[in-house]
Amino acid sequence: MYACTDGYIYVKKHNVFLRRTSYLKRDGYLQIKVSIGGKKKHLILHRIIAQAFIPNPENKPQVNHINGVKTDK
């Protein structure tokens, strides 16, 4: 799984990168479905992007949208 600065998640399958499609959860957050270790997982998109690009030296457990828009990547 690869996170890009454009806010999309890509997976490598058969030496080809495929962009994962996000969908809206009932609570208003964007989510993607991926297979990790043969098991399907549902991951919240903004958390993946934050883990990839925002330093967390205090090891805080959550990330929040500063502007309050849940669908921002």
Residue pairs with C-beta under 8 A, 6 or more apart in sequence:
1 9
1 10
1 11
1 34
1 36
1 48
2 9
2 10
2 11
2 12
2 17
3 9
3 48
3 49
3 51
3 52
3 53
4 10
5 53
7 45
7 49
7 73
8 19
8 20
8 73
9 19
9 20
9 22
9 32
9 34
9 45
9 48
10 17
10 18
10 19
10 20
11 17
11 18
11 20
11 34
12 18
20 32
20 33
20 34
21 32
22 30
22 31
22 32
22 45
23 30
23 31
23 32
24 30
24 31
24 71
25 31
25 44
27 70
28 70
28 71
29 44
29 45
29 46
29 70
29 71
30 44
30 45
30 46
30 70
30 71
30 73
31 42
31 43
31 44
31 45
32 42
32 43
32 45
32 48
33 40
33 41
33 42
33 43
34 40
34 41
34 43
35 41
45 73
46 63
46 65
46 70
46 72
46 73
47 63
49 73
50 56
50 63
51 63
54 63
65 72
